[in-house]
């Protein structure tokens, strides 16, 4: 194997590693953005839910003998 082939393989390997690192960074950022959107969606859903109009004691006990 001559020197140019070794250098060529080394350069290709370095480029592949760089491309993989960039892809991972983009993926991580996309996941962060999606997580932020999910949090905002849940917060909006919670805010839009009506407050319960039932008395505080209602629904605390289950009648299993009836």
Buried (B, 14 or more C-beta within 10 A) or exposed (E): EEEEEEEEEEEEEEEEEEEEEEEEEEEEEEEEEEEEEEEEEEEEEEEEEEEEEEEEEEEEEEEEEE
